[in-house]
Amino acid sequence: MISREEAVQLDTVDPLAAVRDRFELPRGVIYLDGNSLGALPNHVAARLQQVISEEWGNGLIRSWNDAGWSDLPKRVGDRIGRLIGAEPDSVIACDTTSVNLFKVASAAAQKSDRPIILTDEGNFPTDVYVLDAVARQHGKTVTMWDPLHDEIGSDVAFVAMTEVNYRTGERHDMGGITDRAHAAGAAVVWDLAHSAGAFPVQLAQCGVDYAVGCGYKYLNGGPGASAFVYVSPDRQADFANPITGWWGHARPFDMSLTFEPHDGIDRVRIGTQHVLSLAGLDAALDVFDGIDLVDLRAKSLSLTGLFIELLEERVPSVEMVTPSDPSRRGSQVSFRHPSAYSVVRAMIARQVIGDFRNPDIARFGVAPLYVRHVDIWDAVQHLVEVLATDEWRKVEFQGRAAVT
């Protein structure tokens, strides 16, 4: 079993070790919930203050041009595009993940007369709700499938998947599933909420049609940060946005009463963007400057692998649900415990912040930019003590997430 000293040694040779200093991390806290809300990069507050005091306070309406507010969605989108393997001018930052999913799912549904939308039972509930709404509007049916065993039939319009399961941390085979969908004549929509910023994604290489994701998890853009949407270049010309707004118009300031969509990724936009949110996300993305995404993935696998190894050796009473196979693992570790809520709350009382998902899953997000190997070792040590002392039995279940 690896010792704490050995974990510290792993951190001394970590090529990303210095990146941790780019974040504001409370002293004494082991933060393992970056898959819910990323940590604050230490220069973002100053950037937001600049936007508020200088650009808004002094520049007023002029800042749409002088400070480049109008172009923020595309500039931020291009920066995210580098992290997810997208072609230039194929990603735009705007709206929320749910709104963006509705846009691309509606566009995919409209392009096909096939009656079935496929997704899996482990998909995030909001994604399923959105898909159900799209299905009702387009006369289709959402069908659950098992991507490891089930085929994609000739009646499938498109497949909608979240690359990393939000409960278990299992990573789906993006390239394989996309190829299978295309071979069956179906499009594919990927949700990258637990992928972007956690490890490299290869949208263009995999031939993905559409993708969405959020800015507040591993991208560290802040609570409710702007989301992003990807439309492959060969899908943009006939992309039918179901919510047509003036920022998606080819010439928004003509003020024409007839909608004419932009000929590029801008047609995905709807209304006026949230400048403060986009500026915060834009600044937060600075922490990825100079980062080799291969190193990012290597550290993610090292951290999650260590976590799984320590849990299996020191806490055999919990049931691992995160795959041990690195190729099938995102950047989180989850396990089952009959009183997972209480266990997580007891851990939080010890300043080890993870979270809980009904009914019995404790999950811990591993953000490789700021989580260390020693953090993982110490977190498992706290878990051992929590279970040994029965601290968790003192926590009353309140029927909600361990962190709200």
Buried (B, 14 or more C-beta within 10 A) or exposed (E): EBEEEEBEBBBEEBEBBEBBEBBEBEEEBBBBBBBBBBBBBEBBBEBBEBBEEEBBEEBEEEBBEEBEBBEBBBBBBBBBBBBBBBBEBBBBBBBBBBBBBBBBBBBBBBBBEBBBBBBBEBBBEBBBBBBBBBBEBBEBEBBEBEBEEEEBBEBBBBBBBBBBBBBBBBBBBBEEBBBBBBEBBBBBBBBBBBBBBBBBBEBBEBBBBBBBBBBBBBBBBBEEBBBBBBBBBEBBEEBBBBBBEBBBBBEBEEEEEEEEBBEBBBBBBBEBBBBBBBBBBBBBBBBBEEBEBEBBBBBBBBBBBBBBBBBBEBBEEBEBBBBEEBEBBBBBBBBBBEBBBBBBBBBBBBBBBBBBBEEBBBBBBBBBBBBBBBBBBBBBBBBBEBBEEEBBEEBEEEEEEBBE
